[in-house]
Amino acid sequence: MKFRAILLFSTTLVLITSCLHEKILKLPITLQKGYGPFDSSFGGISPYSNDENDPWKKTHLKVSGVPKNWTDIKIGDINTDIYQSVYQNYYLGNITKEKYKELQNSWNWVPDSMNLSKNPIKCKIAFAFGKDSIGELKMVVDANNNHDFSDDNMFNPTEISPQDKNINKDSLAESNAIVVNFERYSNNKIIDISVPLLIIHMSQYNIFMCNFVQFATTNLNGEEIAIRSNNFLDLSYNNLGVIKVDNGLDKGEKVNYQKVVAKNEYLEIGNNIYKNLGIRKNENVLVLEKTNLPKNKLHSTQIGFNAFDFSGNHFKTKTPISLDSLKGKYVLLDFWATWCSPCIKEIPNLKDIYGKIDKSKFEIIGIVGDSSKESLKKIIEKDSISWPQILSTESNKIKESYGVQGYPSTFLLNPQGVIIAKNLRGKELEEKVRNIMSE
């Protein structure tokens, strides 16, 4: 009997393990040139600091071959994967444990699963800029990553104006991107990667910006899935966006940003719902987890899903506020910070909306992150903010629950607590509130 009991237990364990494995899907990804169906953003790049106390000084690339006739020369680098680079520099002793811990905390990131060697991999790309003999701005990028600019082409940085809202980034990248090379760990070995890099210059602000012109694709049950990394600002895939490519998209058309599925959000394919667990770079796969729960039982920060519950105290009255206590009303969750300029500019619009709405049917809840009590109190008094404010803290972790990466971020909920819109501001928010209140 004892043997049979052990056999039955073992069989049950195998079945449970098998079911768990069937829920986890690993889909091989293929890297593609371009932005695909995604809109793209640019991130700023800066030259190295001359400060002798700069904690990053030991991590600066040692390069040669800058044109001798240039003046006002500045040198810097572009990180393809800042997480991997920082971890490796800590591993090699180039940055202190204190600095590393500071970055871990600020990024909410712990790279326990990385496999690195004692020899630094080339995950950064050097650049230099200066003025040539006639005073014209020139740039050079270490495209082959040999830390020598002498065998690379000099060029005039692509100029764009911040006022040009209708610029076609796909065409811009096709005409001006430079193919650069770097190294990455994949399947426990170092591999070479080539990727188009687009660098632009805004002379109005004298800043350089760039992005990586690359996305990835995979396939599930005949449906194409596209993946981007951090709005094309790096290739870490730690902050990724995933979409099912709609056959209705015309060539060159971009998907609505609100349909992009972030890590730990849900992807709907056919009659199934999958949780996006992210990219495993070492295995070169997208990991999805199939869920058997219906959509109305799932919580996410996506439109059409239940919002995450939260609880905190009203900043002024100290009375508790929770999502459950707001059921029956439309609710705007406004995540903001006291130092955020666009957030401060939005206050008059929110005041105008709040003064007009029926508060028995609609409520605004400000959730303030990364800000002090003193600064919040000062702004509430200065701008006469009358709608409830909650300070997101280490104890309530409201900002973290909603995965807020930047400010302002807004979520509009219906009376059942389902998200019906995201990141509305200004006239767009005013119009949406007017429409739902008139229904």
VEXMINU-164699 format. One record per residue (C-alpha): residue in three letters; z, x, y. Coordinates in steps of 0.05 Angstrom, whole numbers, plus 5000, padded with zeros to 4 digits. Each point is the difference from the previous one (the first is absolute). Example, Ala and Ser with C-alpha at 12.3 -4.5 7.8 and 13.67 -1.06 7.14 Angstrom:
2
ALA515652464910SER498750275069
//
This chain:
439
MET500050005000LYS501750575047PHE493250334987ARG496549345014ALA503949905064ILE498050705024LEU492749864981LEU499949345038PHE503250345061SER494950564998THR494249514994THR502749595059LEU500750635042VAL492850214985LEU497549315020ILE504050005065THR497550705017SER492949804983CYS500549385046LEU502750445056HIS494150484993GLU495049435001LYS502849785067ILE498850695031LEU492650175012LYS497550695018LEU493149965031PRO496150655010ILE497750095072THR493550295027LEU499850335069GLN494549755047LYS497350255066GLY500849535060TYR504949475022GLY497349474952PRO502149295017PHE505950245042ASP500850095074SER502550695018SER504950335048PHE500650695032GLY506150445001GLY501650545051ILE499650744982SER503750545039PRO499850765003TYR505850424978SER506050085046ASN501550675031ASP507449874997GLU503550564961ASN505349504977ASP494949514971PRO502649844929TRP492749944977LYS498050695023LYS500250304930THR495349454975HIS494450175050LEU493650244967LYS498050725012VAL492749995021SER494850485027GLY492949985028VAL501249605064PRO494050155047LYS501850595044ASN496549725062TRP504449375000THR505749905049ASP505949525000ILE500050034924LYS504449534960ILE500850004925GLY502949464955ASP499149654933ILE498649314971ASN504149794940THR496449654943ASP506649814968ILE506150115044TYR504949804945GLN497250524951SER499750535055VAL507149895024TYR502850014929GLN496250634983ASN502350365064TYR507249814982TYR498950244929LEU497450675026GLY505750075050ASN495849915062ILE504349445028THR507449904994LYS503649524954GLU502849655063LYS493049895029TYR497549764932LYS505749504994GLU498749765071LEU492749864982GLN501949664935ASN504549525038SER495049865056TRP494449864950ASN504449654949TRP496650464950VAL502550404941PRO494550394963ASP503650094934SER493749944958MET495750545033ASN497450584958LEU499150615044SER498750744987LYS503150615034ASN493250155031PRO498649545060ILE494249544989LYS495149915057CYS501749305023LYS499350155074ILE493650125040ALA500250485060PHE496549875066ALA499350365066PHE497449805068GLY498950345066LYS495050115056ASP493750414991SER497050505049ILE497449445046GLY506649614997GLU497649464951LEU504949714949LYS498450254930MET503249894932VAL499750314931VAL502949744934ASP501550434939ALA495649564956ASN500050454938ASN507650125007ASN499750764995HIS504350075064ASP494250355035PHE496149655056SER494550535003ASP495849654946ASP500849305029ASN495849645052MET502349905071PHE498749315030ASN501249575060PRO505449484982THR497349294998GLU502149665064ILE502149275000SER503249565053PRO506249584987GLN496449445037ASP494549984948LYS502849444955ASN493449874964ILE498850704973ASN496950004930LYS504650494963ASP495650004938SER494050245039LEU504350495039ALA502750304935GLU493150034968SER497350405059ASN505950455017ALA504650094941ILE501050704972VAL500850104925VAL506450394988ASN503350264936PHE507249994977GLU504150024936ARG504149474965TYR504149944937SER496949534949ASN501449954925ASN504850595008LYS494950485027ILE497250205068ILE493349705015ASP495150095058ILE498549405045SER494549925052VAL500649465052PRO496649835067LEU504650105059LEU498549685067ILE503050315063ILE499449675068HIS502350205070MET502349555056SER499050415063GLN503549455041TYR506550184966ASN498050704975ILE501949834928PHE496750134934MET500249494944CYS497349974929ASN499549614935PHE497650134929VAL493649634983GLN501949834929PHE502549414959ALA500649864926THR497649464952THR501949744931ASN498449394958LEU504049464965ASN496949444958GLY493350105035GLU503049975070GLU499350605046ILE506350245034ALA499850445062ILE505850455021ARG501450375066SER505350515016ASN504349915062ASN494449705043PHE495950634985LEU505050455038ASP501550414937LEU498450024926SER507149944972TYR499149284977ASN507549925011ASN498649465051LEU494049654969GLY496149365009VAL496449644944ILE495049425000LYS495749634952VAL492950105026ASP497249315016ASN492749924981GLY499249585063LEU500950615044ASP493550215032LYS498250744999GLY504250355054GLU504649405009LYS507450155002VAL505449614965ASN505349645041TYR505950495007GLN504849444980LYS496949984930VAL501550734986VAL505450064947ALA505350535011LYS504250354948ASN504749524964GLU495949405024TYR495849554956LEU492650014983GLU496849354974ILE494350104951GLY497349394963ASN506049594977ASN504650604997ILE504750325050TYR501350744999LYS505250415038ASN497150625033LEU504350584977GLY495750525036ILE495950614982ARG502450534951LYS496250605028ASN501750454942GLU496749514952ASN494749765050VAL501549274986LEU501849365037VAL506049674966LEU500649244998GLU505449584968LYS498049314975THR504949455016ASN500749344964LEU503649665058PRO496149495042LYS498650185072ASN505249515027LYS505450384963LEU498150695028HIS502650335064SER495650465041THR498050165072GLN493149714987ILE497049365027GLY500949444949PHE506350294968ASN507449855010ALA503250445053PHE505850444978ASP506849725012PHE504450375050SER506749925034GLY502950315062ASN504349835060HIS497749715066PHE500650605047LYS503549615055THR504049454964LYS501250394935THR498549364960PRO496350114934ILE492549874996SER496249984934LEU493049784980ASP503049444960SER503649735062LEU493249955036LYS496549594946GLY496949365029LYS497450365062TYR494150445016VAL502750705012LEU497150605035LEU503250654976ASP498850515054PHE501550724978TRP500650445062ALA503650605030THR503050105068TRP495850645012CYS493449674979SER495549905061PRO495549454969CYS506349644977ILE502849995071LYS493349765027GLU500249414951ILE506849745024PRO497249585058ASN495249664952LEU505649854950LYS504449745057ASP494449535021ILE499049744928TYR507549924989GLY500749605063LYS494849504978ILE501349904926ASP504249474966LYS505750424973SER501649484947LYS493250164969PHE498850725019GLU504350625007ILE498850735020ILE504450534968GLY499650705029ILE501650554949VAL501350655035GLY499250654962ASP501250745016SER503749825064SER507150055025LYS504649435017GLU500550245071SER492450015012LEU499249314969LYS505649715043LYS496950305062ILE493149694987ILE502849324981GLU503649975066LYS494450305042ASP494549544972SER504549394988ILE498149954926SER502849344974TRP497449974928PRO504450294945GLN499850754987ILE502350364937LEU501050754996SER496950274936THR505150484973GLU501550434939SER504249434972ASN495149425007LYS493550414993ILE495649445027LYS494750475026GLU499750354932SER499649344962TYR493849825040GLY496950694994VAL499250055075GLN496550675017GLY498849885074TYR501749565059PRO498749465020SER499049654933THR500449254994PHE500249494943LEU499049265012LEU503249554947ASN499149264986PRO506049544989GLN500150184926GLY500750745016VAL492850184981ILE496450515043ILE494049685034ALA498050555050LYS501750735016ASN499950455061LEU498149475051ARG501350175073GLY498049775069LYS494949445006GLU498750004925LEU507449854986GLU500449495055GLU493949624974LYS502650024928VAL506849725020ARG496649455042ASN495749804941ILE505549964948MET504649625047SER494649485013GLU498849874926
//
